[in-house]
Amino acid sequence: MKLPYSWLKELVPALPPVSDLEPLLASLGLPLEGVEEVPAPAEGVVLATVTQAEPLPGTALTRLALDVGPHGAREIASGAPNAVGLPAGTMVALVTPGTRLGDVEYGVRPMQGVESWGMAASAKELGVGESSAGLLLFPAGTAAPGTPLHELWAADQVLDVEVTPNRADVLSALGLARDLAAYLGTELVEPEAGPAPSGEGEIRVVLPPRGVTLERDPSGKIRFGCDHFAARTVNGVQNGPAPLWMQRRLTLAGMRSIDLIVDTSNYVMLELGQPTALYDRRDVQGGQIIVSFGLRQGETVRDLLGGEHTVGPEDLLIRDGREVGIPSVAEAFATAGQPKAGQGVLGIAGIMGGDHGHVRADTADVVIESAHFDPVLLRRTSTRLGLKTDAVYRYERGVDPLLAPRAADRVAGLLAACGGGQVHPGATVVGEPELPAPIEATGEQIRALLGMDIPTGEMEAILTRLGCRVTRDGDRLTVTPPSWRVDMALWQDLAEEVARLHGYAGLPETLPTLRVHESNLGAGDESAGRTELRRTLAGLGFQEVVTYTFTSDEEAGKARSERPGVRLRNPLTADRTGMRTALYPSLLRAAGMHPKGERVLLFEIGRVFPASGETERLGLLMRGPLAPATHQPGVAGSFAAFKGLVEAFAAGQGAALEVRQVRGEAVPSALHPGIAGEVVWNGQSVGWLGALHPEVAQEFGLKGDTFVLEVALPLPGRAWGFRDPSRAPAAWRDLAVIAPREVSYGEVAALLRGEAGELLESVQPFDVYEGEQVGEGNRSVAVRLVFRGERTLTDAEVDPVMDRLMDAVRAQGWSIREK
């Protein structure tokens, strides 16, 4: 939230300088994100009165005749859209000749036959705001013509305060000033109150009654939409530019000045924190406002900016009283609770006004709406319609439920003082808002929670300064929070407020007592496992990537992965329309960004969304040489090298890994039919690995071999066991098995392990041969068998095992290669 320091200083006269505010606000839990120094306008900028405005024929320019006081009568040509038809007396900010703004020095120059004497400027051109949509305009009589603008528009410092979602009460100048005054224990100067009402207002308001269950609410919960509504009317307002002091505060707070009526509504929202809506009295037909839910699903509402929105029975709307002439509120809701389709929609409640009823240039009679709406309903509607405004930003966080009448009075008073309007003496106030309930706590409770020795009397004083109503009985406190503190509901909230204003610096430095509930035991194991997994892969040379979880049908088709079933309602781009169903397409896209021939080792841990359900997976990718050649031969990237890295990864995780060859229809469609395997981790199948299919590689522009792995997380663990290493030496035997080419090494190894018994420690291949010596369609797989026992093994113990293995091989129809 942006707020000029001068505004805050007016409300808290004893406020320290900005340099001292930063630590003070931080201790209140409202840290400063920054402080912007906004200079005053340059000395050569003066106020000038428009005496005549006429279009220049054949151009988009307007000739403005000006009274510049000591500089006499002057003329300028302006292309600003709001220069057209300016009424006489309106004042503009004139940059006089010889004045430099930035790198530009302004002078007198002919424009379409007009000797343009300087330039009428916008807020952005003057460096005092961001608006460049038109000239900076001021009401007639703001100051004498020729008055330097810097005398009225002084330099200031703009505070950018970070406001947490629970502190909606400080989303205003008054709210922030109230918190600072309570902390400093100093005077708070309340903003000027508007004219107090007397009697009933001329606008009748109908709210949804509390006794009615709104079955249209899709959540099934009873929500009333609006529980407090204030309406007042002001007639004969002379609309035009807002006064300079109001424009200055709005501009410094980051808002654009529109006109007096709109600016007044925005100003009161920034000052008090209560959004208001102002309607043209001519459009509030029947002298009645009806707050109701949508008529039906599919009803269309046009907002004041021209956008069209489809609303339904779950959306709260503000309607006029067209076609309703009912004497009592009860009767009104009996029929008006289900309004007719012809009734005009004045606005989408608490979010944005409608095209029907919006303030126009000729608006003179104004209806003021100031209400308290249900934050949950407004948040649902604004999210569904994609409308995020300053008003709903405050409503959805919690506006003071009692603030509506005060804000309506303040708006009415400003329109009367600044626009010459006549305020109707009465006001319509309906509804009974729900207020914060009393909270009970003891001083001992609060001291135990904070670990701070704060007397109960000081707690009472702190809470009273915050606006709470406190009753003390010994050590027991009964605290009723003020209406603006909707976030205070528990005694722990009271403890937080006491700590904030007492000062967190008073917290003692002690070692925290670690209390772990039994339900939390092992809660961090999964996170620790991922950390260890990342560390192991990084140690093997892999780099982690984090890619979009979004994909498209086109990318899924190129990667031969499952097409996305979870679609995005508002996709960022046309190529990210759904949630991904596999990790490897993202890795392929990332790999394609690396130059050809460069080593690429990537991994990603992420979530995927296949038809079987959301899950987490690990993906690996390797392409290019494992070790590039230098003065010595390098290590080529191959399936064996990739499998070796995966085996090293498993060893680092203390897992047993097996890769089983898959064939035919079991091969994942993204893999090469001859280089594909199933990953078995600690005895459980978790995924696949292999060489990327050449056609898929071509789709992604990847030349050369690319190897990928994708497995499900978490990887299954196994019980750890420890035993002393054997002191007995190993006995080695080599065996070459001749089998058909389609028989995998895994099948050969499984047969040997199954027949060898407990003496066999490991089986490792060391040679593969195909040629005339083993016959057409066959190959020889030579393996090294390592035997180990509790003592040194003799040939008499190993040879029978070897004979049994060779018999098992021959029983399969395979043979043994002798030499």
N, C-alpha and C positions, 0 to 999 in steps of 0.2 A: 504494500500500500504506500502510495506517495502522498506526502503532506508537507506544505511549506512550513518552515520553522516559525515564521512570523505569525501564522494562524495559531499554532500551538502555544506560542508565547502570549498571545492575547487571552487564551483561556487559562493559562497557568503563568501569572505574572512573575513568579519567583523561579521560573524555569532556568536552569543553568545553561551556559553556552553549548553550542553543538559539540565542541571538542570533549565536553564532559558528559554528554548524553549517551555516547556509544556504550561505555561500560555500564551505565545506569540501566539502559534498555535491555542490555544483555542479561543483567541480573534479574530483570523482570520476565525473562523468557521471550522477549520481543527484540531480537538482535537487529541491528541495522545492516542491510545489505549494501548500502552505499549512501553517500551524501553528495548531491549535485549542486555545484555553485552556479547559480543562474544570475548573470549580470543584468544590470538595468539597461534599457535601450540607450543607444549612442546619443551623445549630447545634441547632435544635429537633427534628432527626430522630435517633431513638435505636433501638437494637436491643431487640426484645421477644420473649419466648419464648411460643409457642403452647402453652397447657395443655389446650385443648379446642376442637374445631371441629365445629359441628353446623349442619345446614341449618335455615333459618327456614321453617316450614310455610307453603305458599301463596305463596312468593316465590322469586326467583332469588338470594337473599342467603344468606350464611353467617355465623353468629355465631361470632366468634373470642374465646375467653377468653385473656387475655394476662397474663404476668408482666412488669411494666415496671420491676422493681427498686425504686429509690427512690420511684417513683410508685405502687407497690403493684399490686394486681390490677385490671385494667381489661377492658372489653369494647368491641368494634367490630363493625359490620355491614359486610361486604365483598361486592361483586358480582363479584370477580375469579374467572375459571374455575378457577385453580389453588388457590383457597382451599378448595375442596370436599375434604373428607377429609384435610386436612393432619394428619400424625402429630404427636402431642405431642412437644415438644422443638424442633420446627422454629422458626427465628428469622425475624422479618420486620423490615422497615424501617418504623418507626412515626413518623408526623408528629404530634407532640404538640400539644395545643390551644395557640393563641397563636402558632404558627409560620406564617410567611408564605412561600409558594412562588409566585413571580411576582406576580400581582395578587390572589391568593386567600389569605385568612387562615383557617386551620382552627381549629375549636373543638369543642365538644361539642353534638351534636344528636341528637334521638330519631329512630330509623329502625326501623320495624316492631316497636316495643316494646323496642328496645335503645338505651340511652344510649351512642351511639357516641362514644368518647373519641378524637378525632383520626381518622387514616386510615392504613391500611397501603398503602404506595405501590409503584408500578412504577418501573423504571429511568428511563423517560421523564418521569414526574411529578417525579422528584427531579432531573432535568436531568443525569444521569450517563450516559445511553445513549439509544438510539432505541427500545428494546423497550417496548411498552405492552400486550403480550399477557397479562400477569399480574403478580402480586406479585413483588417482589424477595425471594427466599427464601435462607436460609443454613442450614448444618448446625447441629445442636444443639451447644452449647458453643463457638460461634464467639467469644463474649465474654460478659461478665456482663450480664444484663438491665439495661437503662437506659444502657448505654454509648453515648455520642454516636457516630454513624456516621462523622462527619468525622475521628475519631481513627484509624479503620481504613481509610477510603476517602478518601485525601488528594487535594488538587487536583493536576492534572497537565497536561502539554502533549502533545498528540497530533501527531506528525509525519506529514504526508501526502507520501510519497516517490514520485516518478515513476520507475518501473522500466521500462527498455526491454526489448523481447522477448528480446534475447540474454542478458540478465543474470538468468536464472531463479535463480541462486545467492543473490541478495539478497532473494528473496521470503520472508524469515523474519527473526526477530530475530537469530538466530545469524549468518545470512549477511551482514546489514547490519553487525552488530558486527564480524565478521571483516574486512570491507573497511575499516571505520574504524580498527580497531586496526592493520592493516597500513600504512595511510596515516600514522597518527600515530606508528607505531613504539612502541606502548605495549602493556601487558598485556591479553590477552583471557581473561576468566573463562568457561570452558566451562560450559554448563548441567549440572546434576547428572545423572550416568549412572544408568540403571536397574540392576536386579540382573543380574549377568552369568550367562548360562545355563551349565548343566553337563549334558551328555548330550542325548539326543534328546527332542524334545517329544512330547506325546501326540496331536497332530494330524498326520496324513500329508498331504502336498501333492503333487499331480501337475501337472506343467507340460507344455506341448507340447514334445516333444524337438527339439533343434536339427537333427538329421539329417533331419527330415521336411519336405518342401516342401509348403507349404499351398496347394494348388491352388485353394482356395476364395477366396483373395485376388484381387479383381477386377483389381488393378494388375499381377498377374503376378509381383510381387516377393516374394521369400522374407522373410516377417516372422514372428517367433516369438511376438509378443504380450507375453510376460512372460519376462524372463531372470533375475529374482532375486525370491525370495519368502521372507519370514520369518513364522512363526506361533508365538504363545505363548498360553497359557491362564492365566486368573486365576479362582479359585473363591471363592465366598462374599463377593462384593462387596456392600456395603450401599449400594444406589443411592439417590440423593436429590439435594438441592442440592449443587452444587460448592462448595468452600471459597471464602471471600470474596475472597482474593487472586487466585484463578484467574478468578472471575467479573469482577473489576475489570479485569484485563488483556484478557479477551475482549471485554468491553463497550467499553473504550476503543479496541480495534482494530476496532470496528464489527460484532462478531458478537453473536448473541443467546444467552444462557445457556439450556440445555435441562435437563440433569441431569448428574450427575457423570460417567457413562460417556461420554456424547456430548461433553460439554465437554472431557474429557481428550483425546479424539481431536482435537478442534479446536485445543486448546491446543498439543499437540505439533506439529501442522501449522504453526501460527504461530511456534513456537519454533525448530524444526529445518528446516522446509520440506518435510517428508515427510508426505503424506496417508496416513491409516490408515483401516481399516474395522473396526468391532467388531461381532461377531455373538453372538447368544444361543446358548450351548453346546447347548441342547436341540434347536436346529434344524440343527446341523452333524452330520447323521446319518452313521453309519458311521465317525465320527472322521476324516473325510477331506474335503479340499477339492480340487476339480478345476478347473483353469483351462483352459477350452476355448473354441473358437469355436461360434457358434450351430449348432443341429442342422440347420436348414433355413430357407429363406426363408419368413417369415411367422410365426415363433414369437413368442408374446406373453409379455412380462415385465412384472410389476407392481412399481413402485418403492415405496420406503418411505413416500412421500407419497400413494400411491394411484393415481398416474398409470400408464396402460398404454402400452407401447412395443412396436412390432413390430420384431424384430431378425432378422438373417440370418446366413449363414455367414461374413460379413466382420466380425462384431461379437464382441468378446471378453467372455466371461461367467465368473462365479465360481459354481460349483455345489457342492452338498454331496455326500456319498458315498452317497446313498441307492441301494439295490439293487446296491452295488458291494462285493464282499468279496474282493479280489484281493491276494495277498501281496506282489507286487513292483511297482515303479513301471513297469517296462517292460511287464508284463502289464496293469497298470492302464490305460496309455494305449492298449494294443492294443484294449481294449474301451471304456474310459472316454474315450478320445480321440474316440469317437463315442458320447457319453452317450445314455442312454435318455430318452425324452420325459418320463418320470415323475420324473426327478431334479429337485430343487428348485433354483431359481436364487437364490443369496444376494445377487447384485448384478451390475450392469453394470460390468465391471472399470474401476477408476480414475475412475468418473464418479459413480455413485450406488448406494447399497445397495438391496436388494430388500425387498419386503414380507415375504417369507419370510426369517427370520433376523434381523430388525431388533430393536434393543434395546427392551424394554418396561419398564414401571414395576416389574415383579417380577423383572426379569433379575438374576441373582446370579452365574452362571457365564458368563464372557466368553471368546470366542476373538478374538485380535488378528490382523488381517491387515495386513502392511506389505510392499509390493511395489514393483517397478520395472516399469512397462509401456511398451510401444512408443508414443512420442508421436504418431507419424503415424497409427497405427490408432485411438488414442483420439480424436484430433482429428476424424477422419472420422466416427466413430460419434457423437460428441457433436454435431457439426454436423448429421448426418442426423436424429438424434432430437430436436434442439432443446434439448439439456440442457447448460447451461453452469454448472458448479459451481466452488467454490474449489479442489477437488481437481484437476479436469481443467485448470483455468487454470494450475496448476503443472506437471502432467504434460506437457502439450503444449509447454511451453517447455523442459523438460529438468530432471528431478529427479536428484540425486546417485544414481548406480546402486548405490553401496555403503551408502547410508543406511538401507535397510530394517531390518536387524537392530537398529541403534542405536535407531531410533524405536520398534520393538516393545518393547525393553527399557525405554525411558523411559515408555511408556504403562503397562506392567505395574507399574513402580515407583510411579507416581502412583496407580494404582488400589489398590495395597496400602497406601500411606501415607495416602490420603485416604478410602478406602472400606473399609479393613480386610480387603481380599482376600488370599487365599493364592496366591502365584505358583508355578506349576509350575516346578520347577528346570530342566527341559529346554526346548529351543527347536528348532523345525524350520526349517532354512535350506536352501533348494535353489536351484539355478541358478548360472550363471557369467556375471555381467554383463560387458559390453564396456567397457573403461576407455580414457581418453584416451591416445593414443600419444605417445611422446617426439617432441619438436620440436627440430630443430637450427638454430642461427643463429649469426652472428658479431656481435660488438659493432660492427664497422664497418658491417655491413648495417643494423643498427638505427639507428646514428647518421646514416647517409646518408638513411634514410627520414624520420627525425624532423627532421633539421637541427639537432640539439641535441648538444652535446659532453658526453656522459654517459660516465664511465669504465665499462669492462666490469665492474669489481668492484662498482660501485653497482647495475648491472643485476642482477647475481647476488643481491645483498642484497635488492633489491625483489622479485624473483620468489620468493625463499625466504620472505620475509614473507607473501606471498600463498598460501603452502602448496605451492609447486612444489618438486619435487626437482631440484636443479640440479647438474650436473657441468661443471666448467670446465677447459678445456685451452687455456691461453693466452688468445686472443681468442675462441675457439670455446666456445659454450654448448650443452649438451644438457639440455633442460628437459622433465621429465615433469609435466604439469599435475595438480593434485589432482583427485580424482574428482568434486568438486562443480563444477568449471569445464568443463562439457561444451562451452562456446563457444570454447575455446582449441584450435585445430587447425593453425594456420599460424604461421610465424615473424612475420608481420605482426601477429598477435594478441599475441605477446610484446611487440612494439614498442609497441602500444597500452597494455598494462599498465604498461610502463616509463614512458611519457609521463604516464599518469594519476597514478602515485604520485610521480614526480619533480616533477610540477607543470607544467600547460600554460603557466603564467606564464613558464616558462623558454624557451618557443619564441621564436626570434629573429625580429625584424621585418625581413622581406626581401620584395622584390617576387617574386611567384610566377613560375616559369618556365612559359610557356604551351607545352605540348606537345600538338599536335592530330594525332591519328592520321589518316591519309589516308581511312580509312573514315568518319570523322566530318566530313569537309569537306562543308559545305552542310547539315549535320544540323539547323541552326536556321532554314533558309530557310522551311520550312513555317510554323513558329511566327511568324517575322517577317512573313510574308505575312498571317496572320490579324490580327496587331496592326495592320498598315497598313490592312487592310480595315475593321477596327473604327474606326480613327481617321477614315477617309474618311467612313463612314456617320454617325459622330457629328458631323462637321463639317457634314453636310447636315441636321442636326436630328433624326436618328433616335436613339432610346433603346434600349439593349440590354436584353433580358429573358432570364432563364434559367428555363425551365419544366420541369415533370416530364417525364421520358421515358416515363412510364407513361400508358396510355389504356385505353379499354374498347371493346367492340363497339358499345355504344350511341353513344358519342361519334364513333366512326368512321362509323357510319351517318348521324348528323346532318351530319357534314362531308363525306360522300360520298368518303371516303378508303378505302384498302385496309384491311380488317380485320386486327387484329394476329394474327400467326402465332406469335410468341414469347410464351408465357404465363408468368406469375409463379407459382411454387409457393406462396408465402406473400404474397399481395397485401396492401398496406397498408390499402386500403379497397375497397369493392365497385366503385367507379368507376375503379379503377386496377389492372386485372387483366392487362394485356399491355403489350408494348413498342410504342411508336408507330411508324407506318409513314410519316408525313409530319409536317412542321413546322407547316404553316399552321393545323391545328386548335388547337394550343397558342397561337398568336398570336391567333386569334379569341376564345379564352377570355379571354386577357389584355386584349384590346381591349374586351370586354364589361364590364370593371370600370371603364371611364372614363365620365364623364357624357356624355349626349347633347350633341352640338354642339361638344365639345372636340376640338381637333386631336390626333390620335393618329398618331405615326410610330414604329413599333417594328421592331426586327430581332432575330433570334436565329441563332446558329450552334450547331448541335447534331447529334447522331447520330440516325438513324432506322433501322428494322429491317424493311424490306419483304421480300416473298418472294424478291426478287432478291438479297438480301444486305445486310448492315449497311453504311451509308455515312454520310458527313457532308454536310450541306446548309446553305444560307443561306436564310432566309426574311425577307421584308419585308412590312409592312402599312401602309396609309395610309387614314385616314378622317377626315371633318371638313374644315374649311377649311384650306388650306395656310397662309394668312395671315388671321387674323380681322379683320373690319372694325372700325376705330376712327373717327377723324375723317375718314379716307379710306376708299374702298371696299377691301374685302379681296380675297384671291385664293381663289376657290372650289376645293375639292378635286375634281379631275376626273381622267379617265384621262390626259389630256395632261399635267397637272401631275405625276402619278405617273411617267409615262414620262420626263418631263423630269428628275426626280430620279434615276431609274435611269441615264439617259444621263450625268448629271453624275457619278454614282458610277463609271461605266465610264471616263469621261474622267480622273477622279482616279486610277484604276488604270492609265492608259495603255493601255486596251483599245479595240478596235473593237467596237461594239455594233450589232446589227441585231435588230429586232423584226419577225417575220413573222406575219402574220395566219393563224390556223387556223380551220377551219370544220368543221361536221358532226361526225362521230364523232371527229375529231382533237382537239376541244375537251375539255380536262379537265372532268370531271363537276362540279367545284366552281365553275367559272367561268361567267359569262354567255355564252350562245352567240354573241352579237354583239360582245363585247369581250374577246377572248382572243388571245394571241399566243405564239409560240415565241421564246425568248431565244437568240440566236446570239451567242456571245462569242468574239471572235478567230477567227471562221469555224467554230466548233463549237457544236452545239446542246447547251445545258446545263440547260434547264428551261423554265418558262412563267411568264407574268404575265397579269393581266387583272382585270376587275371580278368580285367575288364574286357567285355566283348568288343571286338574290333569295330562293329557297327555303332555301338554306343560311344566308343572313343572318338569316332569320326564325327558324330553329332555334336560333341563338345569341343571339337578342334584339338584333340589330344593325339599327338603322334608318338609312336613308340609304346612300349609296354607300360601299362598302368595296373597296379594291384590294389585291391580294396578288401576291407573287412568290415562287417557290421554285426554287432552282437548286442543282446539285450542286457540291460542293467537292472538290478545289481547282479554282478557275477556270483554264482553259487560258491560259498566257502566250504571248507572242510575242517574237521577237527585237527588240531596240531598235535604232533607227538614227537618226542625226542628219544634218540637211542645213541649209544656209543658207536662211533665208526668201527667197522671191522678191522682188526689188525692182521687178518689173514690175506695173503696175496690173491689176486684174481687169476682165473684160468681162462684163456682166450681160445676160441675156436672160430674158424671161418667156414661159411657154408654158402654155396652158390645154387640157387633154386631156379630151374628153368620152367617157366609157366607161360601160358598164352599172354599176349600183350595186354589184353583187357583186364587181367588180374592185377589188382593194385598191390603196392607194397604193404599197405595196411592189412590186406587179407593175409599176406604171407606172414607178417609179423604177428598177427593175432593167432594164427595156427601154431607158430613156434612157441609163443608164450603159453598157450593153453596146454601144450604137451610137455614142456620142459620141467615143470614143477618148481619148487622153492629155490633150487640152486641157481636158476637163471636170474641174473641181476639186470641185464639190459640187452636190447637188440638195436643195432645201428646199421643202416645200409652204408656201403662204401664204394659200390661199383654197380653200374647197369650196362649190360652189353646186348646189342642186337646184331646178328650177322649170320653167315652161312653155318657156323659151328653150332648154333642153337636151333636152326630150322626156321622156315618161313612162318611168320605170324607169332613167333615166340620171342622172349627176351630172358636174359639171365640177370637175376637180382642177387648180388653178393652181400651178405650181412655178417657182421661181427657179433658173436655171442660171448657175453661176459658172464662167467660163473664165479660164485664166491660162496664159501661156507664159513662155519665157525672156526675152522682150522684150514691148513693148506690142503687143497684138493689134489687127489692123485688121478692118473689116467684111468685107473680102474673104476673111479667114481664118476668121471666125466664121460668116458666112452659109451657106457650104456645109455646115457641120456642122449648123446649124439645119434646113436643107432635108432633110438625111439623117434627122434625128430625126423630122420631120413625116411623111416617107414611111414610116418604120418604124411610126409610130402608126397611119397609115391602113391599112397592111398588116395590122394586127391587127383591122381592122374598126371601129376607133375613129375619132373625128373631132377636128378642131381648132376650138376656139371662137375666132372672129375678134374679136368685141367683147362 
